[in-house]
Amino acid sequence: MPYTSENGYMFSFLNKDAEIGIRFSKDVQEKYMKKFNTTYYKSNGAIIKGYILITNEMLKDLDTLSTYLDESYDYVMSLKPK
């Protein structure tokens, strides 16, 4: 499964159903879930804590998608390294 990580934390990955999940802080998760009518990310039938499912709408604008990845990266960099 392809993924991105830094400081010992994954912050995005692709599941076997070719869905993308990106990790955000709890506040940001709630904001994007409401804005894009999406849900928590699932992989192999399990909810992956801290991640939201990236919708087709979110994938349409790659420039904006890159800002979501930057935001996620900044979030994991704020966490204590593993």
C-alpha positions, -999 to 999 in steps of 0.1 A, spaced: 0 0 0 16 33 -11 19 59 17 36 90 28 52 94 62 74 117 83 87 116 119 74 80 121 38 89 113 19 81 81 -1 110 68 -17 97 36 -21 63 20 -40 44 -7 -60 13 3 -67 -18 -18 -99 -1 -31 -78 27 -46 -92 52 -21 -70 79 -6 -70 88 31 -53 118 45 -46 124 82 -56 156 99 -61 170 134 -96 163 148 -108 199 142 -97 198 106 -112 163 101 -146 176 112 -143 207 90 -135 187 58 -160 160 66 -187 186 68 -175 207 38 -171 177 14 -197 154 29 -172 127 35 -165 101 62 -136 87 82 -112 66 60 -115 28 60 -90 2 50 -97 -35 50 -131 -27 67 -116 -9 96 -119 29 104 -84 44 104 -82 68 133 -73 104 123 -79 100 85 -107 111 62 -117 97 29 -107 120 0 -137 124 -23 -138 126 -60 -147 163 -56 -115 168 -36 -95 150 -63 -107 173 -91 -84 202 -81 -49 188 -77 -35 222 -66 -59 223 -37 -53 186 -30 -16 194 -26 -25 220 1 -44 192 20 -12 171 19 8 201 31 -17 206 59 -15 169 68 23 170 67 24 201 90 1 183 114 23 152 118 54 174 121 37 190 151 35 156 168 63 142 190 85 121 168 82 83 172 
